[in-house]
């Protein structure tokens, strides 16, 4: 499943971030393969808002279409 298909309130695990340069930047925000985060909001054709501990991170729609996830709950 792709991050762009996540639903608000869903707990997800990041399975794959394909681009090495994006992966390096995502690690700085605590987003890495195996990380579990909560999807707090999805804006149609806009960003996906993820909640990771005490911060919220907006992932652009195009990037969200490249990140593989799986549902935890």
C-alpha positions in Angstrom: 0.0 0.0 0.0 1.2 3.5 -0.7 1.3 6.4 1.9 -1.0 8.4 -0.4 -3.7 5.8 0.3 -3.5 6.1 4.1 -6.6 7.2 6.0 -6.8 9.6 9.0 -6.4 7.9 12.3 -4.6 4.9 10.8 -1.4 3.7 12.4 1.1 2.7 9.7 4.5 1.3 9.4 6.9 2.6 6.7 8.0 -0.4 4.6 10.1 1.3 1.9 11.4 4.7 0.9 12.9 4.1 -2.5 15.0 7.2 -3.2 18.3 7.2 -1.1 18.4 11.1 -0.9 14.8 11.3 0.3 15.4 8.4 2.7 18.3 10.4 4.2 16.2 13.5 4.7 13.3 11.4 6.1 15.5 9.9 8.8 16.1 13.4 10.2 12.4 13.6 10.9 12.2 10.1 12.4 10.7 8.5 9.3 12.6 5.4 8.4 11.8 1.9 7.2 10.2 0.1 10.1 9.0 3.3 11.9 5.4 3.4 13.1 3.5 6.7 12.8 -0.1 7.9 12.8 -1.7 9.4 9.8 -3.5 12.5 11.2 -4.8 14.0 8.0 -4.9 13.5 4.2 -5.7 16.4 2.0 -7.1 15.3 -1.4 -4.2 15.7 -4.0 -2.3 17.5 -1.3 0.0 16.4 1.6 -0.4 13.6 4.0 0.1 14.7 7.5 1.9 12.2 9.8 2.2 12.4 13.5 5.4 11.1 14.9 5.7 11.4 18.7 5.2 15.1 19.4 5.6 16.5 15.9 3.5 16.5 12.7 5.2 16.2 9.3 3.6 17.0 6.0 4.6 14.7 3.1 3.8 16.0 -0.4 1.4 14.0 -2.5 3.9 13.0 -5.2 6.4 11.8 -2.5 3.6 10.0 -0.7 2.9 8.0 -3.8 6.4 6.6 -3.7 6.5 5.5 -0.1 5.4 1.9 0.7 3.5 1.4 4.0 1.5 -1.3 5.7 -1.3 -0.8 8.2 -0.6 -1.6 11.8 -4.1 -0.8 13.1 
